Amino acid sequence: MGVVVTGAEVTLADVLSLRIAIDEPLAEGTRLVLRHRGTGVEREVALGTPGDPPGDASVAVSLAPLSLTTGRWDAYLQSDATRTRIQSVDPGFSLDSLDAYALGRRTMAYRAYRTRNGFLAIKIEEAEPVADVRAVWFREGRFEVTGLLAYTGLDDDDRHHEARLALRHNDPAATVTVAATVQGVRFHAALSLCDVLDAIPESEGVWEPSLEVDGVDGQLPLGARLDDIEGKRRRVHYPRALVDGVPIMPSFTSDDELRLEVGA
């Protein structure tokens, strides 16, 4: 059976919505099988209506009842003893759609995507409130950052929220805090790099930024996980700044959290 996914997304209700092209009717008992790439655990669900004619069709599968765990799940079509991995021509990426999905308060985040070899897969991650970074730059001796508040449940409106950007050194005694601007779910913050250097006698070290927003519990780490660029520490590089002869450079950790590296 030939099945190609032409459109794939996970809706706000965590429903996997597929637009598919099929070259023959679905047989009775045809199932969608999701297989965890790391453990081999499988979940199955009935797919479509037997006897649907060839052509374009739509499929909707609620993911939450399947008790899927974090990781990557490859998609297969099972009919009797025949199993076929589902091909996809949809890259499964729309930043606007991912932003809209991230506005809700969630504990798990589901994403449909196309693998490098052109197959349908589902990526599942734990979802905690985060300040998702969209731009970082040095300007006039300041570190500036903008982005989107994800998984906080705040409304994307014009309401202003009191907020603070904190930059903490690996020495717990050294912290730089400034007021930040949060309008709806968009944030902007800037702090003086001279204040960073003045906070500790020796300049070298790693600083961790976080955002505190009134109405949101806890400190929000600054990261970049909503887009489809993985391994940002290797792939995303920022120019360094020299402040009083000391190099300062933004970078990402292995789990895509933002840091400021100060010194050699």
C-alpha positions in Angstrom: 0.0 0.0 0.0 1.4 3.4 -0.9 0.7 6.1 1.6 2.4 9.5 1.6 1.8 12.2 4.2 1.3 15.6 2.4 0.6 17.6 5.6 1.3 16.8 9.2 0.8 18.8 12.4 -0.1 18.4 16.1 -3.1 20.6 16.9 -3.5 22.7 20.1 -5.6 19.8 21.5 -2.6 17.4 20.9 -4.3 15.7 18.0 -2.1 14.4 15.2 -3.7 15.7 12.1 -2.5 14.1 8.8 -3.3 14.8 5.2 -2.4 11.7 3.2 -2.4 10.5 -0.4 -3.2 6.8 -0.8 -3.1 4.7 -4.0 -5.6 2.0 -2.8 -8.4 1.7 -0.3 -7.4 1.1 3.3 -8.0 -2.5 4.3 -10.1 -3.5 7.3 -7.9 -3.5 10.4 -5.3 -1.1 9.1 -3.5 0.6 12.0 -1.2 3.4 12.7 1.8 2.1 14.7 4.1 4.5 16.6 7.4 2.9 17.6 9.7 4.5 20.1 13.2 4.8 18.6 15.1 4.2 21.7 13.2 1.4 23.5 11.2 -0.3 20.7 7.9 0.2 22.6 4.9 0.4 20.3 1.5 2.0 20.4 -1.3 1.2 17.9 -4.5 2.9 16.8 -7.1 2.1 14.1 -6.6 4.3 11.0 -9.3 5.5 8.7 -12.4 3.7 7.4 -12.0 0.4 5.5 -12.9 0.9 1.9 -12.1 4.6 1.6 -11.4 5.3 -2.1 -7.9 6.1 -3.3 -6.8 9.7 -3.4 -6.5 12.4 -0.7 -7.7 11.7 2.8 -7.5 13.1 6.3 -6.7 11.3 9.5 -6.9 12.6 13.1 -5.4 10.7 16.1 -5.5 11.9 19.7 -2.0 11.4 21.1 -2.6 12.0 24.9 -4.5 8.7 25.4 -1.7 6.7 23.8 0.6 7.3 26.9 3.6 8.2 24.7 6.8 8.9 26.6 9.5 11.5 25.7 11.7 10.8 22.7 11.1 10.1 19.0 8.4 7.8 17.7 8.6 6.6 14.1 5.3 6.1 12.2 4.3 2.9 10.4 1.2 1.6 8.6 0.2 -2.0 9.7 -2.1 -4.1 7.5 -2.4 -7.8 8.4 1.3 -8.9 8.4 2.6 -6.1 6.3 4.2 -3.1 7.9 5.3 0.0 6.0 7.1 3.0 7.3 5.1 6.1 6.4 6.7 8.5 4.0 6.2 12.3 4.3 6.8 15.3 2.1 5.8 17.8 4.8 8.8 19.2 6.7 6.4 19.6 9.7 7.8 23.0 10.5 5.9 26.3 10.8 7.3 28.7 13.5 3.9 30.5 13.7 2.2 27.2 14.4 4.8 26.2 17.0 4.5 29.6 18.7 0.7 29.2 18.9 1.1 25.6 20.3 3.6 26.9 22.9 1.1 29.5 24.3 -0.8 26.9 26.3 0.3 25.6 29.7 1.6 22.0 29.0 3.6 19.3 30.7 4.3 17.4 27.4 4.9 18.9 23.9 4.3 16.9 20.8 5.6 17.7 17.3 5.2 16.0 13.9 8.2 16.2 11.6 9.8 14.6 8.6 13.0 12.7 9.2 16.2 13.2 7.2 15.2 10.2 5.1 11.7 11.5 4.4 9.6 9.6 6.9 6.9 10.7 9.4 7.9 10.8 13.0 6.7 12.4 16.3 9.0 14.2 18.7 7.9 14.4 22.4 9.5 16.5 25.1 8.6 17.5 28.6 7.3 21.0 28.5 8.1 23.5 31.3 7.7 27.3 31.2 10.7 28.8 29.4 11.8 32.1 27.9 12.4 31.1 24.3 15.2 33.2 22.8 14.7 34.7 19.3 17.5 37.2 19.1 20.7 38.0 21.0 23.1 40.8 20.4 25.7 43.2 22.0 25.0 46.9 21.5 26.5 49.9 23.1 28.1 47.9 25.8 25.0 46.0 26.6 23.8 42.4 26.3 20.3 42.3 24.8 17.9 39.5 24.3 14.3 39.1 23.0 12.0 36.2 22.7 8.7 34.5 23.5 7.4 33.1 26.8 6.5 29.5 26.2 4.2 27.1 28.1 3.3 29.7 30.7 -0.4 30.0 29.9 -0.1 33.8 29.6 -2.3 35.4 26.9 -0.7 36.8 23.7 -2.1 40.3 24.2 -0.9 43.9 25.0 -0.9 43.4 28.7 2.4 44.4 30.4 3.9 42.2 33.2 6.5 43.2 35.7 9.6 41.2 35.0 13.3 41.0 35.8 16.3 39.5 34.0 18.8 37.8 36.3 22.3 36.8 35.3 24.0 34.5 37.7 27.6 33.5 37.9 28.8 30.0 38.9 29.9 31.8 42.1 26.5 32.1 43.8 27.4 35.4 45.4 27.6 37.1 41.9 24.3 38.1 40.4 23.3 41.0 38.1 19.6 41.8 37.9 17.8 44.4 35.7 14.2 45.2 34.9 12.8 43.5 31.7 9.9 44.3 29.4 7.2 41.7 29.0 4.2 42.5 26.9 1.8 39.6 26.5 4.2 36.7 25.9 7.0 38.8 24.2 10.0 39.8 26.3 13.0 42.1 25.9 15.8 42.7 28.3 19.2 44.5 28.3 21.9 44.8 30.9 25.3 46.5 31.0 28.3 44.3 30.4 30.4 46.5 32.6 28.1 45.6 35.5 28.8 41.9 34.7 32.6 42.5 34.9 32.2 44.6 38.1 30.2 41.9 39.8 33.2 39.6 40.6 36.9 40.4 41.1 38.0 37.8 38.4 36.3 38.2 35.1 36.3 34.6 33.8 33.3 32.3 34.2 29.9 31.3 32.9 26.8 33.3 33.5 23.3 31.8 33.4 20.4 34.2 32.4 16.9 33.6 33.7 13.7 35.6 33.6 11.3 36.2 36.5 7.8 37.3 35.5 5.0 38.3 37.8 2.2 35.7 37.6 4.5 32.9 36.5 5.9 30.6 39.1 9.7 30.1 39.3 12.6 31.4 37.3 12.3 30.9 33.5 15.6 29.7 31.9 16.5 31.3 28.6 16.7 28.7 25.9 15.9 28.0 22.3 13.9 24.8 21.8 10.8 25.7 19.8 12.4 25.8 16.4 13.8 22.9 14.4 17.5 23.7 14.9 19.0 21.1 17.2 22.5 21.1 18.6 22.7 24.9 18.7 26.0 24.8 20.6 27.6 23.4 17.4 25.5 25.2 14.8 24.7 28.7 16.2 27.7 31.0 16.9 27.6 34.6 18.0 30.4 37.2 17.6 32.2 38.0 20.9 32.5 41.4 22.4 35.5 42.9 24.1 34.7 44.9 27.2 37.8 46.5 28.9 39.9 43.9 27.1 37.8 41.0 28.4 36.1 38.7 25.8 32.4 38.0 26.3 30.4 35.6 24.1 26.9 34.2 24.1 26.7 30.4 23.5 24.3 27.5 24.0 24.7 24.5 26.2 24.2 20.9 24.9 20.5 21.2 25.9 20.0 24.5 24.1 20.1 26.9 27.1 21.7 30.3 26.6 24.9 31.2 28.6 27.3 34.1 28.6 31.0 33.0 28.6 33.3 35.6 30.0 37.1 35.5 29.7 39.4 33.3 27.8 
